[in-house]
């Protein structure tokens, strides 16, 4: 999967309009200087030669050196590692929001099948999943940041110096530093971006949990438990819901892919200094190495998470064997 992805990205970047050298140098730069820079970066080589060099670098852990105006000369891997904690903090927070809201609404809908509350929850799940992330983010900014003044509208930290970098996660680093005030500031900045991304993703969890809960509630083992006089609430929580979550866990890897894609728009909306913002900056300056490196890291994370989810699925479902 990684090989296919980085191959597609490599060739697409070289087919689409745009010249990284033109973006790097000032307009009117003499031709001999342009040619010299192009040669020094290896961009005058045939595509197949550039591709082989690129593969050799990737598989030795070298993502290259930035050629864009923002990060020119810096190691791609170093820049990505500086931005990765911000995206990780955002995606984990969004997943927590999506899981809590999605599972809660899915449970309510499944237990109250075809009742008014079920219809409302199903409508919520359909609408929230197709709402543009940037639009929802701007609405939350207007309501909670501009009109009510309860939460910051942009950025990752303000009013205080950021905590000393240990993990790169401001919430964790603040606690390690023993600064509750910094932890609260970091948490306040997380609320709106995580809520935006988490709400959109919660629509999927709502529909998935409801559908699988309806299936397990009417299963033979649930009916047998009901015949033995076990309370309905216990049947739902201990038997039906537990088994209904197995398919949800199975597709978590796919949802992380959607989560990272949504993080790009969320980071743009909230000026969040993560990998999504890095990717957009790199695209605007035709920074080939940075674009390629960012997408490869994205893909690697998603593949690893998918494998972990498959392993967890095998642990919680005794029917699965590898």
C-alpha positions in Angstrom: 0.0 0.0 0.0 2.8 2.4 0.9 4.7 1.6 -2.3 1.6 2.2 -4.5 0.8 5.5 -2.7 4.2 7.0 -2.9 4.5 6.0 -6.5 1.2 7.7 -7.4 2.1 10.8 -5.4 5.6 11.0 -7.0 4.3 10.9 -10.6 1.2 13.1 -10.0 3.3 15.9 -8.5 5.4 15.9 -11.7 2.5 15.8 -14.1 0.3 18.6 -12.6 1.1 22.2 -13.5 3.6 24.1 -11.4 7.4 24.4 -11.2 9.1 24.2 -7.8 12.1 26.1 -9.1 9.9 29.0 -10.4 8.2 29.1 -7.0 11.6 29.0 -5.2 13.4 31.7 -7.2 12.4 35.3 -7.8 10.7 36.3 -11.1 13.3 37.3 -13.7 16.1 35.1 -12.3 18.7 34.4 -15.1 18.2 31.2 -16.9 21.7 29.8 -16.0 20.9 30.2 -12.3 17.6 28.4 -12.8 19.3 25.6 -14.6 22.0 25.3 -12.0 19.5 25.1 -9.1 17.4 22.5 -11.0 20.6 20.5 -11.6 21.7 20.7 -7.9 18.3 19.4 -6.8 18.3 16.6 -9.4 15.1 17.8 -11.1 16.8 17.8 -14.5 17.1 14.0 -14.4 14.6 11.7 -16.2 11.6 10.8 -14.1 12.6 7.2 -13.7 16.0 8.2 -12.3 14.3 10.6 -9.8 11.9 7.9 -8.8 14.7 5.4 -8.1 16.6 7.9 -6.0 13.4 8.8 -4.2 12.7 5.1 -3.4 16.2 4.6 -2.1 15.9 7.6 0.2 12.5 6.6 1.5 13.5 3.0 2.4 16.6 4.3 4.2 14.5 6.7 6.4 15.6 9.8 4.4 12.6 11.9 3.4 14.8 14.4 1.7 15.4 18.2 2.1 12.8 20.9 1.6 13.1 23.1 -1.4 10.1 25.4 -0.7 10.4 29.0 0.4 9.1 28.2 3.9 11.4 25.4 4.9 14.2 25.6 2.4 17.2 23.6 3.3 15.5 21.9 6.4 15.2 18.2 6.8 11.7 17.0 5.8 11.6 14.5 8.6 12.7 17.0 11.2 9.9 19.5 10.1 7.3 16.7 10.1 8.3 15.5 13.6 7.8 19.0 14.8 4.3 19.2 13.4 3.2 15.7 14.1 2.3 16.1 17.8 -0.1 18.9 17.1 -2.0 16.7 14.6 -1.8 13.7 16.9 -3.3 15.7 19.7 -6.1 17.0 17.5 -7.0 13.6 16.0 -7.0 11.7 19.3 -9.2 14.4 20.8 -11.6 14.3 17.8 -11.8 10.5 18.1 -12.7 10.7 21.7 -15.5 13.2 20.9 -16.7 11.1 18.0 -16.7 7.9 20.0 -18.6 9.3 23.0 -21.2 11.1 20.9 -21.5 8.5 18.2 -21.9 5.6 20.6 -24.3 7.5 22.8 -26.6 8.5 20.0 -26.3 5.1 18.3 -27.3 3.4 21.6 -30.3 5.7 22.1 -31.5 5.2 18.5 -31.1 1.4 18.7 -32.9 1.0 21.9 -35.8 3.3 20.7 -36.3 1.8 17.2 -38.7 3.8 15.0 -39.7 6.1 17.8 -39.4 9.9 17.4 -36.0 10.0 19.2 -34.7 7.3 16.8 -35.8 9.3 13.7 -34.1 12.4 15.1 -30.9 10.6 15.8 -30.9 9.0 12.3 -31.4 12.5 10.8 -28.6 13.8 12.9 -26.3 11.0 11.8 -27.1 11.7 8.1 -26.8 15.4 8.2 -23.7 15.8 10.4 -21.7 13.3 8.3 -22.1 15.4 5.1 -21.6 18.8 6.6 -18.5 20.5 5.3 -15.9 20.6 8.1 -14.7 24.1 7.3 -18.3 25.4 7.5 -19.0 23.7 10.8 -15.7 25.0 12.2 -16.5 28.6 11.2 -20.0 28.3 12.8 -18.5 27.1 16.1 -16.0 29.9 16.0 -18.7 32.5 15.5 -20.9 31.1 18.3 -18.4 30.1 21.0 -15.4 32.4 20.2 -16.9 35.6 18.7 -20.4 35.9 20.2 -20.0 34.2 23.5 -16.2 34.7 24.0 -15.9 31.3 25.8 -13.2 29.7 23.8 -10.2 30.8 21.6 -11.0 30.8 17.9 -7.5 30.0 16.5 -4.1 28.7 17.3 -2.8 26.0 19.6 -1.6 28.1 22.6 -1.8 31.7 23.8 -1.5 34.0 26.8 1.3 31.9 28.3 4.6 30.5 27.1 4.1 26.9 25.7 5.2 24.1 28.0 8.7 22.7 27.7 8.7 20.1 24.8 8.9 16.5 26.1 6.2 14.7 24.0 5.2 17.6 21.8 1.6 17.2 23.1 0.8 20.5 25.0 -1.7 18.9 27.3 0.7 16.1 28.4 3.7 18.4 28.6 1.8 20.9 30.7 0.9 18.1 33.2 4.5 16.9 33.2 5.6 20.4 34.0 3.1 20.6 36.8 1.4 23.6 35.3 -2.4 23.2 35.5 -2.9 26.7 34.1 -1.0 25.8 30.9 -3.0 22.5 30.7 -6.3 24.5 30.8 -5.1 26.9 28.1 -4.0 24.0 25.8 -7.4 22.2 26.5 -9.4 25.4 25.7 -7.6 25.6 22.3 -8.4 21.9 21.6 -12.1 22.1 22.3 -13.4 23.7 19.1 -11.1 21.9 16.6 -11.8 18.5 18.2 -15.5 19.2 18.4 -15.6 20.2 14.8 -13.8 17.1 13.5 -15.4 14.8 16.1 -18.9 15.8 15.4 -18.6 15.1 11.7 -17.1 11.7 12.3 -19.7 10.9 15.0 -22.3 10.6 12.3 -20.7 7.4 11.1 -20.5 5.9 14.6 -24.1 6.8 15.2 -25.4 4.9 12.1 -23.0 2.0 12.6 -23.7 1.4 16.3 -27.5 1.7 15.7 -27.5 -0.8 12.8 -25.4 -3.4 14.6 -27.3 -2.9 17.9 -30.6 -3.7 16.2 -29.1 -6.9 14.8 -27.7 -8.1 18.2 -30.8 -7.1 20.2 -32.9 -9.5 18.1 -30.3 -12.3 18.2 -30.9 -15.7 19.7 -28.6 -15.2 22.7 -30.4 -11.9 23.5 -33.8 -13.6 23.3 -32.5 -16.4 25.5 -31.3 -14.0 28.1 -34.7 -12.3 28.0 -36.4 -15.6 28.5 -34.3 -16.2 31.6 -35.6 -13.0 33.2 -32.4 -10.9 32.8 -33.3 -7.2 32.9 -33.5 -5.5 29.5 -30.9 -2.9 30.4 -28.4 -5.6 31.3 -29.1 -7.5 28.1 -28.4 -4.3 26.1 -25.2 -3.3 27.8 -23.7 -6.7 28.6 -24.7 -8.7 25.5 -26.1 -6.7 22.6 -23.9 -3.5 22.8 -20.7 -5.5 23.4 -21.2 -7.6 20.3 -22.5 -4.6 18.3 -19.2 -2.8 18.8 -17.1 -5.5 17.1 -17.8 -4.2 13.6 -17.2 -0.6 14.8 -13.8 -1.5 16.1 -13.1 -3.3 12.8 -13.5 -0.2 10.7 -11.7 2.2 13.0 -8.6 2.0 10.8 -10.7 3.4 7.9 -12.1 6.1 10.1 -8.6 7.2 11.1 -7.9 7.7 7.4 -11.0 9.9 7.2 -9.9 11.6 10.4 -6.5 12.6 9.0 -8.1 13.9 5.8 -10.5 16.0 7.8 -7.7 17.2 10.0 -6.3 19.1 6.9 -9.4 21.3 6.6 -9.8 21.6 10.4 -6.2 22.8 10.8 -6.7 25.3 8.1 -9.9 26.6 9.6 -8.4 27.0 13.1 -4.8 27.9 12.1 -3.7 24.8 13.8 0.1 24.2 13.3 -0.1 20.5 12.4 0.7 18.4 9.4 -2.4 19.5 7.6 -1.2 23.1 7.6 2.3 21.9 6.6 0.8 20.0 3.6 -1.1 23.0 2.4 2.0 25.3 2.7 4.0 22.7 0.8 1.5 22.5 -2.0 1.3 26.3 -2.3 5.1 26.4 -2.8 5.4 23.2 -4.9 7.7 21.8 -2.3 7.9 18.2 -3.7 10.0 16.6 -1.0 7.8 18.0 1.8 4.6 17.0 0.1 5.9 13.5 -0.6 7.2 13.1 2.9 4.0 14.3 4.6 1.8 12.0 2.6 4.2 9.0 3.2 4.0 9.7 7.0 0.2 10.0 6.8 0.0 6.7 5.0 2.4 5.0 7.3 0.4 6.0 10.4 -2.9 4.9 8.8 -1.4 1.5 7.8 0.1 0.9 11.3 -3.2 1.8 13.0 -5.1 -0.5 10.6 -2.9 -3.4 11.5 -3.3 -2.6 15.3 -7.1 -2.5 14.9 -7.0 -5.9 13.1 -5.0 -7.3 16.0 -7.4 -5.8 18.6 -10.3 -7.2 16.6 -8.8 -10.7 16.9 -8.6 -10.3 20.7 -12.1 -9.1 21.3 -13.8 -11.5 18.8 -13.0 -15.2 19.4 -14.3 -16.0 15.9 -11.4 -14.2 14.3 -8.2 -16.1 13.8 -5.0 -15.1 12.1 
